[in-house]
Amino acid sequence: MRFNHFLPYGRQTIDDDDIAAVTEVLRSDWLTTGPTVAAFEEAFAAKVGAKYAVSCSSGTAALHLAAIALGLGEGDVVIVPSLTFVATANAARYVGADVCLADVDP
């Protein structure tokens, strides 16, 4: 059976406001920390109803921190989709948990 459905995996939506915001940060004295990051963390925490939020350098780092925060480790099994980036499984492995791949059927 052949499917003719395009799965837009990794497709971004970037508009002129996004480009202007990035340009402003690149021209500032702060690239990876500073007031823009602090403002983003505060806005994100407020949006999701959390007391705090922490920006990470990558999705891999964020998943790793989430696994640590959840207390995952040896003896735990984390189910991850088979259609994913390897970081999804690696975050569990970094803390010693086992990984079970779940098949996806779009």
C-alpha positions as CSV (number, residue, x, y, z in Angstrom):
1,M,0.0,0.0,0.0
2,R,1.3,3.4,-0.9
3,F,0.4,6.7,0.7
4,N,0.6,10.0,-1.0
5,H,0.4,12.1,2.1
6,F,3.2,14.6,2.9
7,L,4.1,14.7,6.6
8,P,5.6,18.2,7.1
9,Y,8.1,16.9,9.6
10,G,10.5,19.7,10.4
11,R,8.8,22.4,8.4
12,Q,9.0,25.9,10.1
13,T,6.7,28.8,9.9
14,I,8.9,31.9,10.2
15,D,7.4,35.4,9.5
16,D,8.9,38.9,9.3
17,D,8.3,39.5,13.0
18,D,10.3,36.4,13.9
19,I,13.2,37.6,11.6
20,A,13.1,41.1,13.1
21,A,13.2,39.7,16.7
22,V,16.1,37.4,15.9
23,T,18.0,40.3,14.2
24,E,17.4,42.5,17.2
25,V,18.9,39.9,19.6
26,L,21.9,39.2,17.2
27,R,22.7,43.0,17.2
28,S,22.4,43.2,21.0
29,D,25.1,42.4,23.6
30,W,23.2,39.3,24.7
31,L,22.9,36.2,22.5
32,T,22.3,33.1,24.7
33,T,21.3,34.8,28.0
34,G,20.1,38.2,29.0
35,P,16.9,40.2,29.1
36,T,15.2,38.5,26.0
37,V,15.7,35.0,27.4
38,A,14.5,36.1,30.8
39,A,11.4,37.7,29.2
40,F,10.7,34.6,27.2
41,E,11.0,32.4,30.3
42,E,8.6,34.6,32.3
43,A,6.1,34.7,29.4
44,F,6.3,31.0,28.8
45,A,5.8,30.2,32.5
46,A,2.8,32.5,32.6
47,K,1.3,31.0,29.5
48,V,1.5,27.4,30.8
49,G,0.6,28.3,34.4
50,A,4.0,27.4,35.8
51,K,5.9,29.1,38.5
52,Y,9.2,29.0,36.6
53,A,10.5,28.1,33.1
54,V,14.0,27.4,32.0
55,S,15.3,27.9,28.4
56,C,17.5,25.2,27.0
57,S,20.0,25.2,24.2
58,S,18.2,22.3,22.4
59,G,15.3,20.0,22.5
60,T,17.7,17.3,23.6
61,A,18.8,19.2,26.6
62,A,15.2,20.0,27.5
63,L,14.1,16.4,27.3
64,H,17.1,15.4,29.4
65,L,16.2,17.9,32.1
66,A,12.6,16.7,32.0
67,A,13.8,13.1,32.5
68,I,15.9,14.3,35.5
69,A,13.0,16.3,36.9
70,L,10.7,13.3,36.7
71,G,13.2,11.2,38.6
72,L,13.5,8.7,35.7
73,G,16.3,6.1,36.0
74,E,17.2,2.5,36.0
75,G,14.1,0.2,36.1
76,D,11.9,2.8,34.3
77,V,10.6,2.3,30.8
78,V,9.9,5.3,28.6
79,I,7.6,4.8,25.6
80,V,8.6,7.0,22.6
81,P,7.3,7.2,19.1
82,S,9.2,5.4,16.4
83,L,8.8,8.4,14.1
84,T,11.0,10.8,16.0
85,F,14.5,12.2,16.4
86,V,17.0,10.1,18.3
87,A,17.1,12.6,21.1
88,T,13.6,11.4,22.3
89,A,15.0,8.0,23.2
90,N,18.4,9.3,24.2
91,A,16.9,11.5,26.9
92,A,15.6,8.4,28.6
93,R,18.9,6.5,28.1
94,Y,21.0,9.4,29.5
95,V,19.3,8.8,32.9
96,G,19.5,5.0,32.7
97,A,15.9,4.3,31.7
98,D,15.0,1.7,29.1
99,V,13.2,2.7,25.9
100,C,10.2,1.1,24.2
101,L,9.5,2.3,20.6
102,A,5.8,2.7,19.8
103,D,4.8,2.4,16.2
104,V,2.8,5.3,14.7
105,D,0.2,5.1,12.0
106,P,-0.6,8.5,10.5
